[in-house]
Amino acid sequence: MNKYRDFDNYLKEYPSEDGYFGRYGGNYLTDPELIKAFAEYAEGYQTIAQSARFISELRRIRKDFQGRPTPLYHCERLSNLLGRMQIYIKREDLNHTGAHKLNHCMGEGLLAKYMGKKKLIAETGAGQHGVALATAAAYFGLECDIYMGEVDIAKQAPNVSRMKMLGARVIPVTFGNKTLKEAVDAAFEAYAREYKDAIYCIGTAAGPHPFPLMVRDFQQVVGDEARAQFLEQTGHLPDKICACVGGGSNSIGLFVPFLADPVEIYGVEPLGRGPKMGDHAATVTYGSEGVMHGFNSLMLSDEDGEPAPVYSNASGLDYPAVGPEHALLHDLGRVNYVTVDDEEAIEALFMLCRFEGIIPAIESSHALAYAIRTAKEGRPGSILVNLSGRGDKDLDYIAEHYGYGDKYIEKYLK
């Protein structure tokens, strides 16, 4: 019996009508006005998602504005250096604005226009979601407020400048750890005040229903393209696919089209400095079930059940929860969740720079590191990595903390 057939009807089964992926997901908001606003949000999306006009317009935007489809690239030199495993990367770094984030931001911008809203509100960590949403706002003629932790503002200065040049207001978040979780808190509070004229555009496949469904639908283009491109280039499917997992948008977009295929799937979480609480953001690996930001999923929590402090050198991965669909796929055993620490991710980043001429984001380098680790085992086969973003935003931070890579790659040059 083919176990993968269990996933033939997966998209029809999940999520349920009220937004559950198994026992995960749903809408746990308590503010009556927000509950009403999200119901309007869900109705608007479920209506427009079936519209031929909306679908046609989104396809046009992807082709003419975003530059899709993005290429699938065989890292031949890197693969030959490491062994017999052939590494392929889906070049989301070449999507307009430099990452996968624009895939759902343009869809959310279209939805805002459909619903008659005037403003887009969002959080950002690494800044890629903020840049993408600021781009969508400029494209559709909408106002844009981006909430960003002070720690991430300092780390991601180039993206802060890009957001401001695109016309967005970047609003510093100064409480708590001053990173992604707090930015989400602040953005939610702002949306509660402005929901009549604005929509909240979460930057990942998490949050209350309909966010996980909506972001998955918009990001699925990544996996659809990659699957078709891999078959065209090689005549077969990859043996393994992998992507980094913070909240989980780029990874769910890659994974879903492959669920019914005989392909091993790996979600790569940030181990940061190590397994001690507060030193990582590996939610699936170390978390437990809990409710945060209006949805039920796996989360990293302290002794009081509150969201625990998290850390990663990748600002886009330091979130103490994971999208509910990832929690389900973990429970079903369909996706394997593994970890990569800061140093392994940085070594992978420099290897792609030096041997393929591509500078990846630190977030994407976590997935690349897992592919490199797999290739070093010496077995033949192929692995597809979602290179979710480019590293321009990280250059100053990398140079300050890691230099320019000589110590990481010298052992490969001997």
C-alpha positions in Angstrom: 0.0 0.0 0.0 1.2 3.5 -0.9 1.2 5.5 2.3 1.4 8.7 0.3 -2.1 8.1 -1.0 -3.4 9.3 2.4 -2.5 12.8 1.2 -4.3 12.7 -2.2 -7.3 14.6 -0.7 -5.3 16.6 1.9 -6.2 20.0 0.6 -9.9 19.2 0.7 -9.6 18.0 4.3 -7.4 20.7 5.8 -8.2 23.1 7.2 -11.8 22.5 8.4 -14.4 25.1 7.7 -13.6 26.8 11.0 -9.9 26.8 10.4 -8.6 23.7 12.2 -5.7 21.5 11.1 -6.6 18.5 13.2 -6.7 20.0 16.7 -4.5 22.9 15.8 -5.4 26.3 14.4 -8.8 27.9 14.8 -9.6 31.3 16.1 -9.0 32.0 19.8 -9.5 35.8 19.8 -11.5 37.1 22.7 -12.2 40.7 21.6 -15.7 40.8 20.1 -14.8 43.4 17.6 -11.7 41.5 16.4 -13.8 38.3 16.2 -16.2 40.2 13.9 -13.3 41.6 11.9 -11.7 38.2 11.3 -15.1 36.7 10.3 -15.3 39.5 7.7 -11.7 38.7 6.7 -12.5 35.0 6.3 -15.6 35.6 4.3 -13.9 38.1 2.0 -11.0 35.7 1.3 -13.1 32.7 0.7 -15.3 34.6 -1.7 -12.5 36.3 -3.7 -10.3 33.1 -3.8 -12.8 31.5 -6.1 -13.1 34.5 -8.4 -11.7 34.0 -11.9 -11.0 37.7 -12.1 -8.9 37.6 -8.8 -7.0 34.5 -9.9 -6.3 36.0 -13.3 -5.1 39.3 -11.8 -2.8 37.5 -9.3 -1.3 35.4 -12.1 -0.6 38.6 -14.1 1.0 40.2 -11.1 3.2 37.2 -10.4 4.4 37.1 -14.0 4.8 40.8 -14.9 5.6 42.3 -11.5 7.2 39.6 -9.3 9.1 37.9 -12.1 7.7 34.4 -11.5 8.4 31.6 -12.1 11.6 31.8 -10.1 14.4 29.5 -11.4 15.3 26.0 -10.1 19.1 25.9 -10.0 21.4 22.9 -9.7 24.4 23.6 -7.4 26.7 21.4 -9.4 30.0 22.7 -8.0 28.9 22.5 -4.4 27.4 19.1 -4.9 30.5 17.7 -6.5 32.6 19.1 -3.7 30.5 17.4 -1.0 29.8 14.0 -2.5 27.2 12.3 -4.6 24.1 14.0 -3.4 22.9 16.6 -5.9 21.7 19.8 -4.3 19.1 21.9 -6.1 17.8 25.3 -4.9 14.5 27.0 -5.6 15.6 30.6 -6.2 13.0 32.6 -4.2 15.8 35.1 -3.6 15.1 36.2 -7.2 11.5 36.9 -6.5 10.9 40.7 -6.6 11.9 42.2 -3.2 14.3 39.3 -2.6 12.2 36.6 -0.8 9.1 34.5 -0.9 7.2 37.0 1.2 5.8 38.9 -1.8 3.8 35.8 -2.8 1.3 36.3 -0.1 1.7 40.1 0.3 0.4 40.8 -3.2 -2.5 38.5 -2.6 -3.3 40.3 0.7 -3.1 43.6 -1.0 -5.6 42.4 -3.6 -7.9 41.3 -0.8 -7.6 44.7 0.9 -8.7 46.4 -2.3 -11.6 44.0 -2.7 -12.7 44.7 0.9 -12.4 48.5 0.5 -9.6 48.9 3.1 -7.2 51.8 3.1 -4.3 50.5 5.1 -2.1 47.4 5.5 -0.7 46.6 9.0 1.9 44.0 9.7 4.9 42.9 11.8 8.3 42.0 10.5 11.4 40.3 11.9 14.0 40.0 9.2 12.4 42.8 7.4 11.5 40.8 4.2 7.8 40.7 5.0 7.9 44.4 5.8 9.5 45.2 2.5 7.2 43.0 0.6 4.1 44.5 2.2 5.4 48.0 1.7 5.9 47.1 -1.9 2.3 45.8 -2.2 1.0 48.9 -0.5 2.8 51.1 -3.0 1.6 49.0 -5.9 -2.1 49.1 -4.8 -2.1 52.7 -3.5 -2.6 51.8 0.2 -1.1 53.1 3.5 1.3 50.8 5.3 2.3 50.5 9.0 5.1 48.0 9.8 5.9 47.1 13.5 9.4 45.9 14.1 11.4 45.2 17.2 14.2 47.5 18.1 16.7 44.6 18.1 15.7 43.6 14.6 15.7 47.2 13.4 19.4 47.4 14.4 20.2 44.1 12.7 18.3 44.7 9.5 19.0 48.3 8.7 19.0 47.9 4.9 15.4 46.6 5.0 14.3 49.3 7.3 15.6 51.8 4.7 13.8 50.0 1.9 10.5 50.0 3.7 10.8 53.8 4.4 11.7 54.5 0.7 8.6 52.6 -0.3 6.5 54.8 1.8 5.8 52.6 4.8 5.9 53.8 8.4 8.3 51.6 10.4 7.2 51.7 14.0 9.8 50.5 16.6 8.6 48.0 19.3 10.4 48.7 22.5 9.0 46.3 25.0 9.9 42.7 26.0 12.7 41.2 23.9 12.1 43.7 21.2 12.0 41.1 18.5 9.4 39.3 16.3 7.0 38.1 19.0 6.7 41.6 20.4 6.3 43.0 16.9 3.3 40.7 16.4 1.8 41.8 19.7 2.1 45.4 18.7 0.7 44.9 15.3 -2.3 43.0 16.7 -3.0 45.9 19.1 -2.9 48.4 16.2 -5.2 46.3 14.1 -7.7 46.2 17.0 -7.8 50.0 16.9 -8.0 50.3 13.1 -9.7 47.2 11.7 -12.5 49.2 10.1 -10.1 50.8 7.7 -7.2 48.4 7.6 -6.4 44.7 7.3 -3.7 42.9 9.2 -1.3 40.9 7.0 0.6 38.4 9.1 4.0 37.5 7.8 3.8 33.7 8.1 1.4 30.7 8.0 0.3 31.3 11.6 -2.3 33.4 13.5 -6.1 33.1 13.7 -8.1 31.6 10.9 -8.0 32.5 7.9 -4.3 33.4 8.0 -2.8 29.9 7.9 -5.1 28.9 5.0 -4.6 32.2 3.1 -0.8 32.3 3.4 -0.6 28.6 2.4 -2.7 29.2 -0.7 -0.6 32.1 -1.8 2.7 30.4 -1.0 1.8 27.1 -2.7 3.1 28.6 -6.0 6.6 27.9 -4.7 6.1 24.2 -4.5 4.0 24.0 -7.6 6.7 25.6 -9.7 9.5 23.6 -8.1 7.8 20.3 -8.6 7.2 21.0 -12.3 10.7 22.4 -12.8 12.4 19.5 -11.1 10.5 17.0 -13.3 11.3 19.0 -16.4 15.1 19.2 -15.6 15.7 15.7 -14.3 12.7 13.5 -15.4 12.0 12.5 -11.8 11.1 13.9 -8.4 13.8 14.8 -5.8 14.5 12.2 -3.1 14.3 14.9 -0.4 13.1 18.5 0.0 13.8 20.9 2.8 13.0 24.5 3.9 13.6 26.5 7.0 10.8 26.8 9.6 10.1 29.7 11.8 6.4 30.5 11.6 6.4 28.4 8.4 5.3 30.3 5.3 8.1 29.4 2.9 8.2 25.8 4.0 4.5 25.1 3.8 4.5 26.6 0.3 7.2 24.2 -0.8 5.9 21.1 1.1 2.2 21.0 0.3 2.5 20.1 -3.5 4.8 17.2 -2.6 2.8 15.7 0.3 1.3 12.9 -1.9 4.6 12.1 -3.6 7.2 9.5 -2.4 9.5 12.3 -1.3 11.1 12.8 2.1 10.3 16.2 3.6 12.3 18.1 6.2 11.5 21.3 8.1 14.7 22.9 9.5 14.3 24.7 12.7 16.9 27.2 14.3 18.8 25.6 17.2 20.6 29.0 17.8 23.2 28.6 20.5 21.9 25.3 21.7 19.0 23.4 23.3 18.7 25.4 26.5 15.5 27.4 26.7 16.0 30.9 25.5 19.0 29.9 23.2 16.9 28.6 20.3 13.6 28.9 18.5 13.0 25.2 17.6 9.3 25.1 18.3 8.4 21.7 16.9 11.4 20.0 18.4 11.1 21.4 21.9 7.6 22.9 22.1 4.3 21.8 23.5 0.7 22.6 22.6 -0.6 26.1 23.5 -2.5 29.1 22.4 -0.7 32.3 21.3 -1.7 35.2 19.0 -5.2 33.8 18.6 -4.4 30.3 17.4 -3.6 26.9 18.9 -0.4 25.1 17.9 3.0 24.1 19.2 4.8 26.8 21.1 7.8 27.3 23.3 6.5 28.2 26.8 7.9 28.9 30.2 6.8 27.4 33.5 3.7 29.6 33.6 2.6 28.6 30.2 3.6 32.0 28.7 5.6 32.3 25.5 9.2 31.7 26.3 12.1 33.9 25.1 13.6 32.7 21.9 16.8 33.3 19.9 18.3 32.8 16.5 20.8 34.7 14.4 18.1 34.7 11.8 15.6 37.4 12.7 12.9 35.8 10.6 13.0 32.5 12.6 13.0 33.7 16.2 9.3 33.2 16.8 8.1 31.0 19.8 5.3 29.2 17.9 4.8 27.5 14.6 2.0 27.5 12.1 -0.8 25.0 12.9 -0.4 23.1 9.7 3.2 22.3 10.6 2.0 21.0 13.9 -0.4 18.7 12.1 2.2 17.5 9.6 4.5 16.7 12.5 1.8 14.7 14.3 0.9 12.8 11.0 4.6 11.9 10.6 4.7 13.3 7.1 7.3 16.0 7.7 10.5 15.4 9.7 11.6 18.4 11.8 15.3 18.8 12.4 17.6 21.5 13.8 20.6 23.5 12.6 22.5 25.8 14.9 23.9 29.3 14.2 27.4 28.2 13.2 26.3 25.4 10.8 23.9 27.9 9.1 26.7 30.5 8.7 29.1 27.9 7.3 26.4 26.9 4.7 25.9 30.6 3.8 29.6 31.1 3.1 29.8 27.9 1.1 27.0 29.0 -1.2 28.7 32.3 -1.6 32.1 30.9 -2.5 31.2 27.9 -4.5 28.1 29.1 -6.3 28.2 32.9 -6.3 24.9 33.2 -4.4 24.5 35.1 -1.1 21.6 33.6 0.8 19.6 35.0 3.7 20.6 33.5 7.1 17.1 32.1 7.4 17.5 30.1 4.1 21.0 29.1 5.1 19.5 26.9 7.8 17.8 24.8 5.2 20.9 24.8 3.0 23.0 23.6 6.0 20.7 20.6 6.4 21.2 19.8 2.7 25.0 20.1 3.0 24.9 17.9 6.1 23.0 15.3 4.1 25.3 15.5 1.2 28.3 14.9 3.4 26.9 11.4 4.3 28.0 10.3 0.9 24.9 8.7 -0.4 23.7 9.4 -3.9 20.4 11.1 -4.7 19.0 14.6 -4.8 17.7 17.2 -2.4 15.7 20.3 -3.2 16.2 23.4 -0.9 13.9 26.3 -0.8 16.3 29.3 -0.9 13.6 31.5 0.6 15.5 34.8 0.4 18.7 36.6 -0.4 21.3 37.9 2.0 21.5 41.5 1.2 19.7 42.4 4.4 22.2 40.5 6.5 25.5 41.7 5.1 26.4 44.2 7.8 25.4 41.8 10.6 27.4 38.9 9.0 30.5 41.0 8.5 30.4 42.3 12.1 29.9 38.9 13.7 31.4 36.4 11.3 33.7 38.2 9.0 33.9 37.3 5.3 33.9 33.5 5.5 37.6 32.5 5.2 37.7 30.5 8.4 34.5 28.7 7.4 35.6 27.5 4.0 39.3 27.0 4.3 38.9 23.3 5.1 37.1 22.9 1.8 39.8 24.6 -0.2 42.6 22.2 0.8 
